[in-house]
């Protein structure tokens, strides 16, 4: 018989699968659809901003929602909102309508992320934190990998890919309704200042900003980069799936490392590897064997950047403070997703599609001084 703790862990892992499936499908799919309509990459970036802005707008409201309603109920409502919005996106394929619909989709993702991450960090024992959050991250990577895989099967035109994903989301959300209130966090009478949380750990929050700006730009524009260099749509989507599978299989061993070595040192190693990786990606991507192997490794190592940020948050906060810190972490993700694809997309309009990996590497280069300043504090 499953204990409340195990059932709660199962709930948040399911939630992570859902939210990453939504992003893993919509970012490449909507970029491909809009590009086929002749929409500029700047406007595509603005469309992504609409989706990401929900996390920033809702950040002040979500902590109390999680504390008062319980994380399980928040995740239940968010999953249903995501499924309904996906169907609406498929039915109304008009760029002007996609802006408000993507905001709703982003709202569902922000609630799912915030609620699930609050609970996973609250339940994680310190000596197992890296591995447990590695499992959580691997589940999320599996959800993301399903997105491009669905597109390979359904294609990128018409209602079908949206409808299939909505069915996946509803099916995956069913365990959340079975769980009920086991994921409620104590402390409804306490209000926590997001500004104070940010001042305490600015380097962790800016880490997630940089990670989101980089990874969401990669997801959104890699298919267009692949088409530009002659990979074709099917191979580009296959490589996106391979990138996500790196997170599925590598986050757990990397999480074990996070429990057995200084976590800041591992974080720096992951950032440096990712910078180098994106700089050399154009040289390897077309190679039939080395290309997928390298993309697989890059996906796992870059995914660990986000996972380590979560681990470090869990070390520093508990209870309502952790819920607030997690929401702010998600809000920084939203801010990074707002600005990253917009800036990268506009830069690609000027510099060409081939500039995409170098622009992503530059995001992490800009973050590095923040990391070193934090170590000196």
Secondary structure, DSSP 8 states (H G I E B T S, - for coil): ---HHHHHHHHHHHHHHHHHHHHHHHHHHHHHHHHHTT--HHHHHHHHHHHHHHHHHHHHHHHHHHHHH-HHHHHHHHHHHHHHHHHHHHH---HHHHHHHHHHHHHHHHHHHHHHHHHHHHH--GGGHHHHHHHHHHHHHHHHHHHHHHHHHH-SSSSHHHHHHHHHHHHHHHHHHHHTTTT--S-TT----HHHHHHHSHHHHHHHHHHHHHHHHHHHHHHHHHHHTT--HHHHHHHHHHHHHHHHHHHHHHHHHHTTS-HHHHHHHHHHHHHHHHHHHHHHTT-TTHHHHHHHHHHHHHHHHHHHHHHHHHHH--HHHHHHHHHHHHHHHHHHHHHHHHHHHHHHHHH-GGGHHHHHHHHHHHHHHHHHHHHH-
